[in-house]
Amino acid sequence: MKLLLDTHVWLWSVAEPEQLGPRTTQILSRLDSEIYLSAVSAWEAAIKWGLRKLSLPGRPEELVRDSLAINHFRRLEISHSHGCGVADLPDHHRDPFDRLLISQALCENLTLLTADNAILAYRVPILWALD
């Protein structure tokens, strides 16, 4: 299974792993798991951290670098297709970061690893992070 981390799941994996369910913890610890960290999540964390709306255990660029190296997460950059795919999503909620992550998951055939109830309204494959 190819997974895309929702931003809060990535941040929990870094700073509050006890928030994650046992199945999610096991999946994240396996070296053979194909897990993607999107540039969207780095962007969201950097914006919220810069506005002091998010406390992090380090600078956003350090967390990204360490997550890619230590956890073997794969990079997912933002493409034009990802950006344009947002236009086809229903208007269930207006969070631009979530909408772009959903578009990426759909475009790249990824399952979104999340604990966000708002995402359940979309027709995107999800894996519940609290399990």
C-alpha positions as a Markdown table, in Angstrom:
| # | Residue | x | y | z |
|---|---|---|---|---|
| 1 | Met | 0.0 | 0.0 | 0.0 |
| 2 | Lys | 1.3 | 3.5 | -0.9 |
| 3 | Leu | 0.4 | 6.0 | 1.7 |
| 4 | Leu | 0.4 | 9.8 | 1.8 |
| 5 | Leu | 0.7 | 11.4 | 5.3 |
| 6 | Asp | -1.8 | 14.0 | 6.3 |
| 7 | Thr | 0.1 | 16.9 | 7.9 |
| 8 | His | -1.1 | 16.2 | 11.4 |
| 9 | Val | -0.2 | 12.5 | 11.1 |
| 10 | Trp | 3.3 | 13.5 | 10.0 |
| 11 | Leu | 3.7 | 15.9 | 12.9 |
| 12 | Trp | 2.4 | 13.4 | 15.4 |
| 13 | Ser | 4.9 | 10.8 | 14.1 |
| 14 | Val | 7.7 | 13.4 | 14.9 |
| 15 | Ala | 6.5 | 15.0 | 18.1 |
| 16 | Glu | 3.6 | 13.0 | 19.6 |
| 17 | Pro | 3.7 | 9.4 | 18.4 |
| 18 | Glu | 1.4 | 8.4 | 21.3 |
| 19 | Gln | -1.4 | 10.1 | 19.3 |
| 20 | Leu | -1.2 | 7.4 | 16.6 |
| 21 | Gly | -2.9 | 4.1 | 16.7 |
| 22 | Pro | -0.9 | 0.9 | 17.1 |
| 23 | Arg | -1.5 | -0.2 | 13.4 |
| 24 | Thr | -0.3 | 3.2 | 12.2 |
| 25 | Thr | 2.8 | 3.1 | 14.4 |
| 26 | Gln | 3.6 | -0.3 | 13.1 |
| 27 | Ile | 3.2 | 0.8 | 9.4 |
| 28 | Leu | 5.3 | 3.9 | 10.0 |
| 29 | Ser | 8.1 | 1.9 | 11.5 |
| 30 | Arg | 8.4 | -0.6 | 8.7 |
| 31 | Leu | 11.3 | 0.1 | 6.3 |
| 32 | Asp | 9.4 | -1.6 | 3.4 |
| 33 | Ser | 6.4 | 0.8 | 3.8 |
| 34 | Glu | 5.9 | 3.2 | 0.9 |
| 35 | Ile | 5.1 | 6.4 | 2.7 |
| 36 | Tyr | 5.0 | 9.8 | 1.1 |
| 37 | Leu | 5.6 | 13.2 | 2.8 |
| 38 | Ser | 4.2 | 16.0 | 0.6 |
| 39 | Ala | 5.7 | 19.4 | 0.1 |
| 40 | Val | 2.1 | 20.5 | 1.1 |
| 41 | Ser | 2.8 | 19.4 | 4.6 |
| 42 | Ala | 6.1 | 21.2 | 4.8 |
| 43 | Trp | 4.4 | 24.3 | 3.5 |
| 44 | Glu | 1.6 | 24.1 | 6.0 |
| 45 | Ala | 3.9 | 23.4 | 8.9 |
| 46 | Ala | 6.2 | 26.3 | 7.9 |
| 47 | Ile | 3.3 | 28.8 | 7.6 |
| 48 | Lys | 1.7 | 27.9 | 10.9 |
| 49 | Trp | 5.0 | 27.7 | 12.7 |
| 50 | Gly | 6.0 | 31.1 | 11.3 |
| 51 | Leu | 2.7 | 32.6 | 12.5 |
| 52 | Arg | 3.3 | 31.0 | 15.9 |
| 53 | Lys | 0.1 | 28.9 | 15.5 |
| 54 | Leu | 2.1 | 25.7 | 15.7 |
| 55 | Ser | 4.7 | 24.5 | 18.2 |
| 56 | Leu | 7.3 | 22.2 | 16.7 |
| 57 | Pro | 10.3 | 20.4 | 18.3 |
| 58 | Gly | 12.5 | 22.0 | 15.7 |
| 59 | Arg | 12.5 | 24.2 | 12.6 |
| 60 | Pro | 10.3 | 22.9 | 9.8 |
| 61 | Glu | 13.2 | 22.2 | 7.4 |
| 62 | Glu | 14.9 | 20.1 | 10.1 |
| 63 | Leu | 11.7 | 18.0 | 10.6 |
| 64 | Val | 11.3 | 17.4 | 6.9 |
| 65 | Arg | 15.0 | 16.5 | 6.5 |
| 66 | Asp | 15.0 | 14.1 | 9.4 |
| 67 | Ser | 11.6 | 12.6 | 8.4 |
| 68 | Leu | 12.9 | 11.8 | 5.0 |
| 69 | Ala | 16.2 | 10.5 | 6.2 |
| 70 | Ile | 15.4 | 8.7 | 9.4 |
| 71 | Asn | 11.9 | 7.4 | 8.6 |
| 72 | His | 12.6 | 6.8 | 5.0 |
| 73 | Phe | 9.6 | 8.8 | 3.9 |
| 74 | Arg | 9.5 | 9.6 | 0.2 |
| 75 | Arg | 9.2 | 13.1 | -1.2 |
| 76 | Leu | 6.1 | 14.2 | -3.0 |
| 77 | Glu | 6.4 | 17.5 | -4.7 |
| 78 | Ile | 3.5 | 19.6 | -5.9 |
| 79 | Ser | 2.7 | 19.4 | -9.6 |
| 80 | His | 0.4 | 21.4 | -11.8 |
| 81 | Ser | -1.9 | 18.4 | -12.0 |
| 82 | His | -2.2 | 18.3 | -8.2 |
| 83 | Gly | -3.0 | 22.0 | -8.1 |
| 84 | Cys | -5.6 | 21.8 | -10.9 |
| 85 | Gly | -7.1 | 18.7 | -9.4 |
| 86 | Val | -8.4 | 20.8 | -6.5 |
| 87 | Ala | -10.9 | 22.3 | -8.9 |
| 88 | Asp | -12.7 | 19.0 | -9.3 |
| 89 | Leu | -13.2 | 18.4 | -5.6 |
| 90 | Pro | -16.6 | 18.9 | -4.0 |
| 91 | Asp | -16.7 | 21.9 | -1.6 |
| 92 | His | -17.0 | 19.9 | 1.6 |
| 93 | His | -14.6 | 22.2 | 3.4 |
| 94 | Arg | -12.2 | 25.0 | 2.5 |
| 95 | Asp | -8.9 | 24.0 | 4.0 |
| 96 | Pro | -6.5 | 24.6 | 1.1 |
| 97 | Phe | -3.8 | 22.2 | 2.5 |
| 98 | Asp | -6.2 | 19.3 | 3.0 |
| 99 | Arg | -7.7 | 19.9 | -0.5 |
| 100 | Leu | -4.3 | 19.8 | -2.1 |
| 101 | Leu | -3.3 | 16.6 | -0.2 |
| 102 | Ile | -6.6 | 15.0 | -1.3 |
| 103 | Ser | -5.9 | 16.0 | -4.9 |
| 104 | Gln | -2.4 | 14.5 | -4.6 |
| 105 | Ala | -3.7 | 11.3 | -3.2 |
| 106 | Leu | -6.2 | 11.0 | -6.1 |
| 107 | Cys | -3.7 | 11.9 | -8.8 |
| 108 | Glu | -1.0 | 9.6 | -7.5 |
| 109 | Asn | -3.2 | 6.7 | -6.5 |
| 110 | Leu | -2.2 | 7.0 | -2.8 |
| 111 | Thr | -4.1 | 6.2 | 0.3 |
| 112 | Leu | -4.3 | 9.2 | 2.7 |
| 113 | Leu | -3.3 | 8.4 | 6.2 |
| 114 | Thr | -5.4 | 10.7 | 8.3 |
| 115 | Ala | -7.4 | 11.3 | 11.5 |
| 116 | Asp | -9.4 | 14.2 | 10.1 |
| 117 | Asn | -13.1 | 13.5 | 10.0 |
| 118 | Ala | -13.7 | 16.3 | 7.4 |
| 119 | Ile | -11.7 | 14.2 | 4.8 |
| 120 | Leu | -14.2 | 11.3 | 5.2 |
| 121 | Ala | -16.6 | 13.4 | 3.1 |
| 122 | Tyr | -14.3 | 13.1 | 0.0 |
| 123 | Arg | -14.0 | 10.1 | -2.3 |
| 124 | Val | -10.4 | 9.5 | -1.5 |
| 125 | Pro | -9.0 | 6.2 | -0.2 |
| 126 | Ile | -8.0 | 6.7 | 3.5 |
| 127 | Leu | -6.4 | 4.7 | 6.3 |
| 128 | Trp | -7.5 | 5.9 | 9.7 |
| 129 | Ala | -4.4 | 6.9 | 11.7 |
| 130 | Leu | -6.0 | 6.2 | 15.1 |
| 131 | Asp | -6.3 | 2.5 | 14.5 |
